[in-house]
Amino acid sequence: MGNVEKELFSQGYEKIVGIDEAGRGPLAGPLVIASVIFPKHQKPFIHSDSKGLSEKEREYLFEKIHDYAEEINITIIENTEIDKLGISNAAKIYMENNLKSLKSKWDIALVDFVKLDESINHLPLIKGDEISHTIAAASIIAKVVRDRIMIEYKEKYPNFSFDKHKGYATKQHYQEIKKFGITPIHRRSFNLGVSDD
């Protein structure tokens, strides 16, 4: 991991930003987008994307990324906005907004297979979070932030195991929806398995 960045630096790019999201598939909770900029030629210290790491490993790397990154930018898109825009549109629009609001003047954005507006200099990569150190870092930040939000929601909605399934479409989650109904954080545009009348 890190060869993509190495190649871009050799082409003359000075500042690379990686961007990724967490929470595209869940039935409840926000979509979280994170972007990360490391100093030029940062030695890669992440060897797997967020999905291939344990919670403990993600938490450790979350702190390490904060130690090494030049800038981290986080965007939280609530479920109501996802319902209004659709998940794909919401991800695209808010990724673009996230990049535009970075304080650093960056040269190119590495994106995990999302095509952004052509006015934004970006490189969409298939399985980008598995081949780019910078995207992997962004995926870890987004995942940890989102998991923490969902754990907090467990306190607010104790009938739902948001600390365990994090809002994803598990059998347990569908059973909870059937038994207790829909909460204000559920995505009504998703298939929740019940009517919300």
N, C-alpha and C positions, 0 to 999 in steps of 0.2 A: 504494500500500500504506500502511496506517495509518489509513484512513478508518473502519474498524470501531472502532478504539480511540478515535478522535476523537468518534464518535457516542456511545460509552459514557461517555466523560468528560463530554460535554454532558448526559447523563442523570443525572449525579451520582456515578458510580463514581469511586473514588479510586485503587485499586490493582488493576491487571489482570495476570493471569498467563496466559501462552501455554504450551501443552503439546503435544508431538508425539513420535512414535517413529520409529526407524529399524531396519530389519531384520525386517519382518513376513514377507517372502517367501522369504528364503534357506533353503537346506537345512542350513546349519551355522552355528554361532556364536550369540551372544546377541541378544536384542531389547534395544535401548537406548531408554529414555524420558528426555526432558529437559523441564524447565519453566524459563521465564525470566520475571523481573519487571523491567521498566524503570522508571525514575523517571517520574512523571506528565508527560505531554506530551513524551516523548522524541521528538525529530525522527527520522523513519524514515531509516535508512541502508542497509536491505536492500531490493533491488528484484526479487528472485527467490527462490523456495524452493530448498532444498538440491539438488533434482534438476536445476534449471536453471543450476547454477553449476559451474565447473570445480573440480578439487581445490584448486588454488592459491587461487581466490577463496574457497572454503569455509574454508580455513586462515586466510586474512587476516581474514575476517569472524568466525571463531571467536574470535580474539584481541580484535577490536573489541567483540564482544558482551560478553566478560569485562570489558573496560574500562568499558563503559557500564551494564551490568546492576546492579540492586540485589541480586538474588539469582538463582542458578542451582542447580537441583537435578537430579541425575542418578541414574537407577535402571537397574541392569543385571540382566536376567532371563536366567539361563543356559538352555541348550537342554533340560536335564533337567526344568526347571520348565515350559517350553513344552510338552514332551511330556506332562507330567502334567495340565496345565490346558487345553491347546489354545491356539492362538495368539491368538484373539479374546478369550477369557476372561483370558488372561495379560495382554494389553495393557490391558484394562479395569481389572482388579484392581490392577495395579501403577501405572496412571495415577492411580487414586484414592489409593493409598498415597503416591505421590509428592507429590500436592497436599496431603495431610494432614500430611506431614512438613516442609513449607515453614516456615521460621522467621517469615517476614513474614505479617502478617494481611492477606490479600487479599480483594477483594470479589467478583470474578467470574473464572472460568477460560474461556479461549477454546480450543476443542478442534477438531482437524482431523477432523470427521465421526465422532466416537465418542461414543455416548450413555453417560454415566456415571450413577451412582446419583442419584436425584432429590434426595437430601439435600445434594448438592454443587451449588452455584450455578455452572452452566456453560452455555456457548453452543456447541453443535456447529455448525460451519460447513462447508458443502460447499466443497472445495478451499481449506480454511482457510489452508493454508501459502502460498497464492498471493494472498490478500487481506488477511491479518493480519500486520503487521510482527512482532508478538510470537510468533505461531505459527511464522513463517518462521525467527525466531531460534532457537526451540526445535528446529526441524527440522535446522538447521545444526549445533547443538551435538550432538544425538543422532547425526547422520550422521558427523561427524568423530570422535567418541569411538568409535563402532562400527568405523569404518574402521581406526583405530589398533589396536584390539583384534585385528582380523583380520590386520593386517600382522604383529603379534607372533606370532599363531598359525602364520604361515608358517615362523617359526624352529623352532617345536615340531613341526610336521608338514611337513617340507620336500618331501614328495611331492605336496603340494597347493598350488596357486597362490592361496592365500588373500589374498595381497597384490594380486592382479589381480582375480579374480572376487568376492572378499569373501564367498564362501560362497553366492552366488546360483546359480540353476539354469541355468548355462551349459552348452554342449556340452562344453567343456573340463572343467568340474567333474564332469559325469556320467562322462566318460572316466576321470578320476582315481579316482572311486569304484569303477568297474568293475575298474580295474587294481589298486588298492591297498586296496580295502575301505573300511569305515566307521571313522571316528575317534571318540573319545569326545565330540567337540563337534558331531557330526552330530545332526540332529533326527530321531529314529527314527519319529516320528508323521507325517513328511512322506514324499512319494513319492521315495525315493532311487534308484529304478531297479534295485536289487539286493536280494537277501535278506541280512539281517544275521546269519544263522545262523553 
